[in-house]
């Protein structure tokens, strides 16, 4: 199956899932995750109409964004981000989906300004952010526990150069996806009760995006179902 065929198949699947959930597919953003794939794949996706791409690793994301700077792309960073990479990430990422601790909030906020307090010219002026939830008890997975999500969300909202869009999560493999995403939706409701504009939910991947849509996901992070399992050229 070609890249175009895989993209069409997932697009159709999203449309069908939205219809079943009584939702408008136009309210759902599909982010194509291109980790481990060459920049040429992103060019091919661009030619097919894709404008939102996601990366998990800073070094790879930084290099691809530089190589493809002439393309009108929205870069979503979706992996764990080290605080000392915050300034570099703000130079290419328009959205960070993985804000998971207070130190990263501070680093991302500070990255918008020079040491003298002037606006940094080479970074995205206002960075969209999602607070990442950890739906497991494993701290290595990244994210905050649902009980702590409002506190972290308030820290993001208090940073003038950050724009809190909502919450993000990965469904644990050992849990029924729909049940996991219901927990994400509940966390989103708690955040919105304090920050009404934080209406987005980043959830759902290649194998569970339909369940995520059923529970209100607005941003899907789709990788292998579109890109294939290994690096491809098209």
N, C-alpha and C positions, 0 to 999 in steps of 0.2 A: 504494500500500500504506500502511495506517495505521500509526501508531506502535505500537499494540498488536500488529498483524500482524508488523511487523519484529522486535519484541521476542520474540514467540513463535517466529519462524523461527530466530533466533539461539539461543534457549534450546534448541530442538530440535536444532540443529546441535551445540551443546556436548554435549548428552546423547549423540548419536550418536558423536561423536568420543571421548568418554570410554569408551563401550562398546567401540569398536574398540581402544582402548588398554588395555582391561582395568582401567579405573579407575572409581571411584565419582564420579558427577557432583557429589555433595554435598561432595566435597573441593575443588571448584573454585569460586572466587569470580568472578563476572562484575561488572566495574566498567564502568558506562556513562559514557563520556567526553562531556561536554556543552559543550565549548568552542565559543564563538561562538553558542551558542543561549541564548535568554532563560530567566530563572528559571522561567517558566511551564512550559517543557518538563520541568524537573526535577519540578515539581508533578505534571505528567501522568504521569511515570515513577513517582513515588511512589504515585500512585493505582493503578498497574498492579503494584505490589509491589516495585519497585526500592528498595534501601536503600543501595547503594554507588555513589557517583558520583565522577567524576574530572575534574580541571581541569588545564590546562597553564600558565595564566598567573595569577600571584598576584593582580593587581588584579581580574581577573574572578572568580576564586575567592572572594576576600574579600568582594566585593559580593554574590555569590549566596548565600554562606553566611549573611551578615547578613540578607538578605531572607527566607531560608527557615529561620531559626533555630528556628521552632516545629516543624519536621519532624524526625523521628528518622532522620537520615541520617549515614552515615559518609563523610566527605570525604577523598578521596585526591588528594594533589598529585603530579602525574606529570611536570611540566615542569622545566626548569632553574631553580633557585632561587638568587637572589642572597643572599649571606650577610647583608646588611643588612636583608633581609626575613624573616629566620628567626623573630624574635620575633612578628611579625605573623602569619606562617603558622601558628605553633603555637597561635594563638588560635582557629583553625577546623579545621585539618587534624588528623585522627587518624592519618594515614599519609602519609609522604613516600617516594615510590618512587625519587627521583632524587638520592640522596646520592652525590656524585661526587668529593669532595675533602675534605681534612682541615680546611680552614678552615670549610667548611659544617658539618662534624661539631661543631667547637668552638662555632660560632655557635648551632646548634640546641640543644646542651647547655646553653650559658650562658643561653639564652632562658627556661629553666625557673626562673631565679632572679632576684631583684631585685639591684641593685647592692650592697646590703648583705648579700647571701647568703641572704636569706629566700626560701622558695618563692614563685614568681610565681603569684598566684591566678587570673589571667585566661588561662592557657594550658593546653593539654592536659598533664596531669601526667607521663604517660609516653607518648612518641611512638614509634609503630611506624615502622621505617625499612627500606628496601631499599637496598643498595649497587648503583649503576648501573654496568653494564659498557658499554664502548665496543667494539663488534665490528668497527670500522673503524680505519684509520690516521689519520682526520681528527679532530684534537683539538676542532674546533668542534662535533662531534656530542655532546659531553658524555659523562661516564663515565670510568672507569678501565680501563686495559688489563687483560685477564684475568690477566696475571702479577702485577698489583698488587692484586688484589681481596681477598686474605686480609689484607694489611696494613691496608687501609682498613676492612675488616669488624671487625678487632680494635679499631680506634679507636672505632667506633660502639659496640661491645659494652662498652667501658670507660667510656662515659658513663652515669652512673646514671639519667638521665632519658630515655635512648633505649633502645629495645628492637629489636635487630636481628632482622628476620624472615627475611631472605634476600637474593637478588640479583634485579636487574631488567635487562632489555635490550630493544632494538629490533633486529629482524633487518634487515640491510642489504638494500636492494632488489636489489643485484647478486648476492646469494648465495641459494642454495636455502634456504628457511626451515628445513626440517628439519635441514640441516647446521648452520646458525647456532644453532638452539636446542639442538643436541647440544653445542655449545661452551658454551652457557649452563649446561646441565646439568652439564658437567664442572667448570665454575667453582663451581657450587653444591656439588658433592661436595667440592671442596677447602675451601670455607668451612665446611661441616658437619663436616669432619674436625677442625677447630679449635674451632668453636662449634656443638655438636650441635643446639642448639635452632633454628638458623637454617635451617629446612627449606623455606621458601617460595620459589617462583620466579614472578616477575611478568614474563610474556612472552606475546606473542600479541595481535594486533589484528584488525580486521574481516576482513582478507584472509588471515590466516595462523594463526588461533587453533587450527585443527584440528592443524596441525603442532606447535604449541606444547604442546598437550595431550598429544600423542604422546611428547613429550620431558619430560613431568613438570610443566608449568606448573600452578601453583595459583591464580594471579590473572591474569585476562584483561582487557585494556583495550580495550573495544569502543566505537567511535564511530559512524561513518557508517552501518554496517550496521543500526544501531538508530535513530539520530537522523535519518538522511537526510543529504544533502550540503549542505544549507543550513539556516538557521534555520527552524524549523517550530513550530507551536503545538500539534500533537497528531496 
